[in-house]
Amino acid sequence: PNSPADEGGFLQNDLITAVNGENVADLGYNEAISRIRGEAGTEVTLTVARGEDYGEVFDLTLTRRAVEEQSVTYETLEVDTLSRPVAYIRLMDFNDTTAQQFLDALSQGQEDGVHGYIVDVRNNGGGELSSILDILDPLLPAGPMVRIQYKDGTERVYESGENEFTAPLVVLANGNTASAAELFVSALKDYQKAVVVGDVTYGKGTVQSLIPFEDGSALRISTAMYAPPYSDNYEGVGITPDIEVSLGEEYRNVNLFKIPHEDDAQLQAALALYK
């Protein structure tokens, strides 16, 4: 939302096949991203494939500008046995804008009078510790949210305040739910604040820090271990959902945004809990 792509005519499921006439398959993913980015106020021409079998091909010229990353999406879903809808919130990662966007989504759900919430952290690879703390704090009762364990045996505990989220909550997770996203899942499980649906999570329980160098490069190094409020660290093990449900074989390697809701077995299992 509110981006040059959105305003310039892009639609969901469009494919970018070239940047300024250069084929993205030849450029490679990272180089293509680099070519699309650029100084605010300058233009970039993207070749787009659209429609059935992507047979419609055309160019869109966009003017670059700064865009706030949208890491949270919100919509309401109807459940035939309920008089009120269920809020469906996707958390794509945990960055410095995620917490406020998530809190805005919770508030929107209250305004919409929803019966409960489904929070989707499938394919969420984690992110910033500060972001996950700002999100967990309003959800959990007073007590530990996250424990950081160091090599020397010491431990730092982050505590939540007394405010506590009370609406029904279901969390969707899968094998690509990792790191801070697993903290989100495990903390809610420890407090029995949510039912977790999906696949066993990735199992990355390490904290990583960046050590910058004078030439602008940096070293990313593991410096501590994440641990949930009360349960064990999930490094190399992952978190087992309360209800294990896998996507159909035909959707295993498909972008979640391209799977219709009615064909998303994990989302349907979450909705079935509300039924």
C-alpha positions as a Markdown table, in Angstrom:
| # | Residue | x | y | z |
|---|---|---|---|---|
| 1 | Pro | 0.0 | 0.0 | 0.0 |
| 2 | Asn | 1.0 | 3.6 | -0.6 |
| 3 | Ser | 3.9 | 2.7 | -2.9 |
| 4 | Pro | 4.9 | 3.6 | -6.4 |
| 5 | Ala | 4.1 | 0.0 | -7.5 |
| 6 | Asp | 0.7 | 0.1 | -5.9 |
| 7 | Glu | -0.1 | 3.5 | -7.5 |
| 8 | Gly | 1.6 | 2.7 | -10.8 |
| 9 | Gly | -0.7 | -0.2 | -11.8 |
| 10 | Phe | 0.9 | -3.3 | -10.3 |
| 11 | Leu | -1.5 | -6.1 | -9.3 |
| 12 | Gln | -1.1 | -9.1 | -7.0 |
| 13 | Asn | 0.6 | -12.1 | -8.8 |
| 14 | Asp | 2.2 | -9.9 | -11.5 |
| 15 | Leu | 5.7 | -11.0 | -12.4 |
| 16 | Ile | 8.6 | -8.6 | -13.1 |
| 17 | Thr | 10.6 | -10.1 | -16.0 |
| 18 | Ala | 13.0 | -7.2 | -16.8 |
| 19 | Val | 14.4 | -4.1 | -15.2 |
| 20 | Asn | 15.2 | -1.3 | -17.7 |
| 21 | Gly | 15.2 | -3.9 | -20.5 |
| 22 | Glu | 17.5 | -6.3 | -18.7 |
| 23 | Asn | 16.1 | -9.8 | -18.1 |
| 24 | Val | 15.9 | -10.6 | -14.4 |
| 25 | Ala | 16.8 | -14.3 | -15.1 |
| 26 | Asp | 20.1 | -13.0 | -16.4 |
| 27 | Leu | 20.6 | -10.4 | -13.7 |
| 28 | Gly | 19.8 | -12.8 | -10.8 |
| 29 | Tyr | 17.5 | -12.0 | -7.9 |
| 30 | Asn | 19.7 | -9.8 | -5.7 |
| 31 | Glu | 21.1 | -7.8 | -8.7 |
| 32 | Ala | 17.5 | -7.3 | -10.0 |
| 33 | Ile | 16.4 | -5.9 | -6.6 |
| 34 | Ser | 19.5 | -3.6 | -6.6 |
| 35 | Arg | 18.6 | -2.3 | -10.1 |
| 36 | Ile | 14.9 | -1.6 | -9.1 |
| 37 | Arg | 16.1 | 0.4 | -6.1 |
| 38 | Gly | 17.6 | 3.8 | -6.6 |
| 39 | Glu | 17.6 | 7.5 | -5.7 |
| 40 | Ala | 14.2 | 9.0 | -4.9 |
| 41 | Gly | 12.8 | 11.0 | -7.8 |
| 42 | Thr | 14.4 | 8.9 | -10.5 |
| 43 | Glu | 12.5 | 6.5 | -12.8 |
| 44 | Val | 12.7 | 2.8 | -13.4 |
| 45 | Thr | 11.0 | 0.8 | -16.2 |
| 46 | Leu | 9.8 | -2.7 | -15.3 |
| 47 | Thr | 8.6 | -5.3 | -17.7 |
| 48 | Val | 5.5 | -7.1 | -16.3 |
| 49 | Ala | 3.9 | -10.4 | -17.2 |
| 50 | Arg | 0.3 | -10.8 | -16.1 |
| 51 | Gly | -2.8 | -12.9 | -16.6 |
| 52 | Glu | -3.4 | -16.6 | -17.4 |
| 53 | Asp | -0.1 | -18.3 | -18.3 |
| 54 | Tyr | 1.4 | -14.7 | -17.9 |
| 55 | Gly | 0.7 | -14.1 | -21.6 |
| 56 | Glu | 0.1 | -10.4 | -21.2 |
| 57 | Val | 3.4 | -8.5 | -21.2 |
| 58 | Phe | 3.9 | -4.8 | -20.9 |
| 59 | Asp | 6.1 | -2.0 | -19.4 |
| 60 | Leu | 5.4 | 0.1 | -16.3 |
| 61 | Thr | 7.5 | 3.2 | -15.6 |
| 62 | Leu | 7.6 | 4.2 | -11.9 |
| 63 | Thr | 9.1 | 7.1 | -10.1 |
| 64 | Arg | 11.1 | 5.9 | -7.1 |
| 65 | Arg | 10.5 | 7.2 | -3.6 |
| 66 | Ala | 11.0 | 6.1 | 0.0 |
| 67 | Val | 8.4 | 3.5 | 1.1 |
| 68 | Glu | 7.6 | 2.3 | 4.6 |
| 69 | Glu | 7.9 | -1.5 | 4.6 |
| 70 | Gln | 4.5 | -3.2 | 5.1 |
| 71 | Ser | 5.3 | -6.2 | 7.2 |
| 72 | Val | 1.7 | -6.6 | 8.5 |
| 73 | Thr | -1.5 | -7.2 | 6.5 |
| 74 | Tyr | -5.1 | -7.3 | 7.9 |
| 75 | Glu | -8.4 | -8.6 | 6.6 |
| 76 | Thr | -11.6 | -10.0 | 8.1 |
| 77 | Leu | -12.9 | -13.5 | 7.2 |
| 78 | Glu | -16.5 | -14.6 | 7.6 |
| 79 | Val | -17.3 | -17.9 | 9.5 |
| 80 | Asp | -20.7 | -19.3 | 8.7 |
| 81 | Thr | -21.5 | -20.3 | 12.3 |
| 82 | Leu | -20.5 | -16.9 | 13.8 |
| 83 | Ser | -22.4 | -13.6 | 13.7 |
| 84 | Arg | -19.1 | -11.7 | 13.7 |
| 85 | Pro | -16.0 | -12.1 | 11.4 |
| 86 | Val | -12.5 | -13.3 | 12.4 |
| 87 | Ala | -9.5 | -11.0 | 11.9 |
| 88 | Tyr | -6.7 | -12.5 | 9.8 |
| 89 | Ile | -3.3 | -10.8 | 10.4 |
| 90 | Arg | -0.2 | -11.8 | 8.6 |
| 91 | Leu | 3.2 | -10.9 | 10.1 |
| 92 | Met | 5.9 | -11.2 | 7.4 |
| 93 | Asp | 8.9 | -10.3 | 9.6 |
| 94 | Phe | 9.8 | -8.3 | 12.8 |
| 95 | Asn | 11.4 | -5.0 | 11.9 |
| 96 | Asp | 11.2 | -1.5 | 13.3 |
| 97 | Thr | 7.7 | -0.8 | 11.8 |
| 98 | Thr | 6.1 | -4.1 | 12.6 |
| 99 | Ala | 5.0 | -3.5 | 16.2 |
| 100 | Gln | 3.0 | -0.4 | 15.4 |
| 101 | Gln | 1.5 | -2.0 | 12.3 |
| 102 | Phe | 0.5 | -5.0 | 14.4 |
| 103 | Leu | -1.1 | -2.9 | 17.1 |
| 104 | Asp | -3.0 | -1.0 | 14.5 |
| 105 | Ala | -4.3 | -4.3 | 13.1 |
| 106 | Leu | -5.4 | -5.4 | 16.6 |
| 107 | Ser | -7.2 | -2.0 | 17.0 |
| 108 | Gln | -8.8 | -2.4 | 13.6 |
| 109 | Gly | -10.1 | -5.8 | 14.7 |
| 110 | Gln | -11.7 | -4.2 | 17.8 |
| 111 | Glu | -13.3 | -1.5 | 15.6 |
| 112 | Asp | -14.7 | -4.2 | 13.3 |
| 113 | Gly | -16.1 | -6.1 | 16.2 |
| 114 | Val | -14.3 | -9.4 | 15.4 |
| 115 | His | -15.0 | -12.6 | 17.3 |
| 116 | Gly | -11.3 | -13.5 | 17.5 |
| 117 | Tyr | -7.9 | -13.3 | 15.7 |
| 118 | Ile | -5.8 | -15.5 | 13.5 |
| 119 | Val | -2.1 | -14.4 | 13.4 |
| 120 | Asp | 0.0 | -15.9 | 10.6 |
| 121 | Val | 3.7 | -16.2 | 11.1 |
| 122 | Arg | 4.3 | -18.8 | 8.4 |
| 123 | Asn | 7.5 | -18.1 | 6.4 |
| 124 | Asn | 8.4 | -15.4 | 8.9 |
| 125 | Gly | 12.2 | -15.7 | 9.4 |
| 126 | Gly | 12.4 | -13.4 | 12.5 |
| 127 | Gly | 14.0 | -10.0 | 12.9 |
| 128 | Glu | 14.7 | -7.6 | 15.6 |
| 129 | Leu | 14.3 | -8.5 | 19.3 |
| 130 | Ser | 12.9 | -5.0 | 20.2 |
| 131 | Ser | 10.1 | -5.6 | 17.7 |
| 132 | Ile | 9.1 | -9.0 | 19.1 |
| 133 | Leu | 9.2 | -7.5 | 22.7 |
| 134 | Asp | 6.9 | -4.6 | 21.7 |
| 135 | Ile | 4.4 | -7.1 | 20.1 |
| 136 | Leu | 4.4 | -9.6 | 22.9 |
| 137 | Asp | 4.1 | -7.1 | 25.7 |
| 138 | Pro | 0.4 | -6.2 | 25.1 |
| 139 | Leu | -0.5 | -9.8 | 24.5 |
| 140 | Leu | 0.9 | -11.5 | 27.6 |
| 141 | Pro | 0.1 | -11.2 | 31.3 |
| 142 | Ala | 2.7 | -9.8 | 33.7 |
| 143 | Gly | 5.8 | -12.1 | 33.7 |
| 144 | Pro | 8.7 | -13.1 | 31.5 |
| 145 | Met | 8.4 | -12.7 | 27.8 |
| 146 | Val | 11.9 | -13.7 | 26.5 |
| 147 | Arg | 15.0 | -15.1 | 28.2 |
| 148 | Ile | 18.4 | -14.4 | 26.6 |
| 149 | Gln | 21.0 | -17.0 | 27.7 |
| 150 | Tyr | 24.8 | -16.3 | 27.4 |
| 151 | Lys | 27.8 | -18.6 | 27.2 |
| 152 | Asp | 28.9 | -17.7 | 30.8 |
| 153 | Gly | 25.7 | -19.1 | 32.2 |
| 154 | Thr | 24.1 | -15.7 | 32.9 |
| 155 | Glu | 20.6 | -14.9 | 31.7 |
| 156 | Arg | 18.7 | -11.7 | 30.9 |
| 157 | Val | 14.9 | -11.8 | 31.2 |
| 158 | Tyr | 12.5 | -9.3 | 29.5 |
| 159 | Glu | 9.3 | -8.9 | 31.4 |
| 160 | Ser | 5.8 | -7.9 | 30.1 |
| 161 | Gly | 3.5 | -5.4 | 31.8 |
| 162 | Glu | 0.1 | -6.2 | 33.4 |
| 163 | Asn | -2.0 | -5.4 | 30.3 |
| 164 | Glu | -3.2 | -8.7 | 28.8 |
| 165 | Phe | -4.9 | -9.5 | 25.5 |
| 166 | Thr | -8.0 | -11.5 | 26.1 |
| 167 | Ala | -9.6 | -12.2 | 22.7 |
| 168 | Pro | -9.5 | -15.8 | 21.2 |
| 169 | Leu | -6.3 | -16.2 | 19.3 |
| 170 | Val | -5.0 | -18.8 | 16.8 |
| 171 | Val | -1.4 | -18.7 | 15.4 |
| 172 | Leu | -0.3 | -20.3 | 12.1 |
| 173 | Ala | 3.3 | -21.5 | 11.8 |
| 174 | Asn | 5.3 | -23.7 | 9.5 |
| 175 | Gly | 8.8 | -25.0 | 8.9 |
| 176 | Asn | 9.9 | -21.6 | 7.7 |
| 177 | Thr | 8.8 | -19.9 | 10.9 |
| 178 | Ala | 12.2 | -19.1 | 12.6 |
| 179 | Ser | 14.1 | -17.2 | 15.2 |
| 180 | Ala | 12.1 | -14.3 | 16.7 |
| 181 | Ala | 9.0 | -15.6 | 15.0 |
| 182 | Glu | 9.5 | -18.8 | 17.0 |
| 183 | Leu | 9.8 | -16.7 | 20.1 |
| 184 | Phe | 6.4 | -15.3 | 19.3 |
| 185 | Val | 4.9 | -18.7 | 19.0 |
| 186 | Ser | 6.6 | -20.2 | 22.0 |
| 187 | Ala | 5.7 | -17.3 | 24.3 |
| 188 | Leu | 2.0 | -17.5 | 23.4 |
| 189 | Lys | 2.1 | -21.3 | 23.9 |
| 190 | Asp | 3.8 | -21.0 | 27.3 |
| 191 | Tyr | 1.0 | -18.8 | 28.6 |
| 192 | Gln | -1.7 | -20.8 | 26.8 |
| 193 | Lys | -2.8 | -17.6 | 25.0 |
| 194 | Ala | -3.2 | -19.2 | 21.6 |
| 195 | Val | -3.8 | -22.4 | 19.8 |
| 196 | Val | -0.9 | -23.0 | 17.3 |
| 197 | Val | -1.8 | -24.7 | 14.0 |
| 198 | Gly | 0.5 | -25.8 | 11.2 |
| 199 | Asp | 3.9 | -27.6 | 10.9 |
| 200 | Val | 6.9 | -27.9 | 13.3 |
| 201 | Thr | 8.8 | -24.7 | 13.1 |
| 202 | Tyr | 12.4 | -24.2 | 11.8 |
| 203 | Gly | 14.3 | -24.4 | 15.1 |
| 204 | Lys | 16.6 | -21.4 | 15.2 |
| 205 | Gly | 17.1 | -20.3 | 18.8 |
| 206 | Thr | 20.3 | -18.2 | 18.4 |
| 207 | Val | 20.7 | -14.5 | 18.9 |
| 208 | Gln | 22.9 | -12.9 | 16.2 |
| 209 | Ser | 24.8 | -9.6 | 16.5 |
| 210 | Leu | 26.4 | -7.4 | 13.8 |
| 211 | Ile | 30.0 | -6.2 | 14.3 |
| 212 | Pro | 30.6 | -3.3 | 11.9 |
| 213 | Phe | 34.0 | -2.6 | 10.3 |
| 214 | Glu | 35.4 | 0.7 | 9.1 |
| 215 | Asp | 35.0 | -0.1 | 5.4 |
| 216 | Gly | 31.2 | -0.5 | 5.8 |
| 217 | Ser | 31.2 | -4.3 | 5.9 |
| 218 | Ala | 30.2 | -6.2 | 9.0 |
| 219 | Leu | 30.4 | -9.6 | 10.6 |
| 220 | Arg | 27.3 | -11.4 | 11.8 |
| 221 | Ile | 28.0 | -13.7 | 14.7 |
| 222 | Ser | 25.9 | -15.8 | 17.1 |
| 223 | Thr | 26.3 | -14.3 | 20.6 |
| 224 | Ala | 23.5 | -15.8 | 22.8 |
| 225 | Met | 20.6 | -18.2 | 22.8 |
| 226 | Tyr | 16.9 | -17.3 | 22.8 |
| 227 | Ala | 14.6 | -19.1 | 25.3 |
| 228 | Pro | 10.8 | -18.8 | 25.7 |
| 229 | Pro | 9.3 | -17.6 | 29.0 |
| 230 | Tyr | 9.2 | -21.0 | 30.6 |
| 231 | Ser | 9.9 | -23.8 | 28.1 |
| 232 | Asp | 13.2 | -25.0 | 26.7 |
| 233 | Asn | 15.2 | -23.4 | 23.9 |
| 234 | Tyr | 14.1 | -24.7 | 20.5 |
| 235 | Glu | 17.4 | -24.6 | 18.7 |
| 236 | Gly | 17.6 | -27.5 | 16.3 |
| 237 | Val | 14.2 | -28.8 | 17.5 |
| 238 | Gly | 11.5 | -26.3 | 16.5 |
| 239 | Ile | 8.1 | -25.9 | 18.1 |
| 240 | Thr | 5.5 | -28.5 | 17.7 |
| 241 | Pro | 2.0 | -27.0 | 17.0 |
| 242 | Asp | -1.0 | -27.9 | 19.0 |
| 243 | Ile | -2.8 | -29.0 | 15.8 |
| 244 | Glu | -0.5 | -30.4 | 13.1 |
| 245 | Val | -1.8 | -29.6 | 9.6 |
| 246 | Ser | 0.2 | -29.5 | 6.4 |
| 247 | Leu | -0.6 | -27.8 | 3.1 |
| 248 | Gly | -1.6 | -29.9 | 0.2 |
| 249 | Glu | 1.3 | -31.3 | -1.9 |
| 250 | Glu | 0.5 | -29.0 | -4.8 |
| 251 | Tyr | 1.0 | -25.9 | -2.6 |
| 252 | Arg | 4.2 | -26.9 | -0.7 |
| 253 | Asn | 6.5 | -24.5 | -2.7 |
| 254 | Val | 3.9 | -21.9 | -3.7 |
| 255 | Asn | 4.0 | -18.4 | -2.2 |
| 256 | Leu | 1.4 | -18.2 | 0.5 |
| 257 | Phe | -0.1 | -15.0 | -1.0 |
| 258 | Lys | -0.9 | -17.0 | -4.2 |
| 259 | Ile | -2.9 | -19.7 | -2.4 |
| 260 | Pro | -6.6 | -19.0 | -2.3 |
| 261 | His | -8.0 | -19.0 | 1.3 |
| 262 | Glu | -10.3 | -21.9 | 0.5 |
| 263 | Asp | -7.3 | -24.1 | -0.6 |
| 264 | Asp | -5.1 | -23.1 | 2.4 |
| 265 | Ala | -5.5 | -26.2 | 4.6 |
| 266 | Gln | -3.8 | -24.6 | 7.6 |
| 267 | Leu | -5.9 | -21.4 | 7.4 |
| 268 | Gln | -9.0 | -23.5 | 7.1 |
| 269 | Ala | -8.0 | -25.6 | 10.1 |
| 270 | Ala | -7.7 | -22.3 | 12.1 |
| 271 | Leu | -11.1 | -21.2 | 10.9 |
| 272 | Ala | -12.5 | -24.6 | 11.9 |
| 273 | Leu | -11.6 | -23.9 | 15.5 |
| 274 | Tyr | -13.9 | -20.9 | 15.4 |
| 275 | Lys | -16.7 | -22.9 | 13.9 |
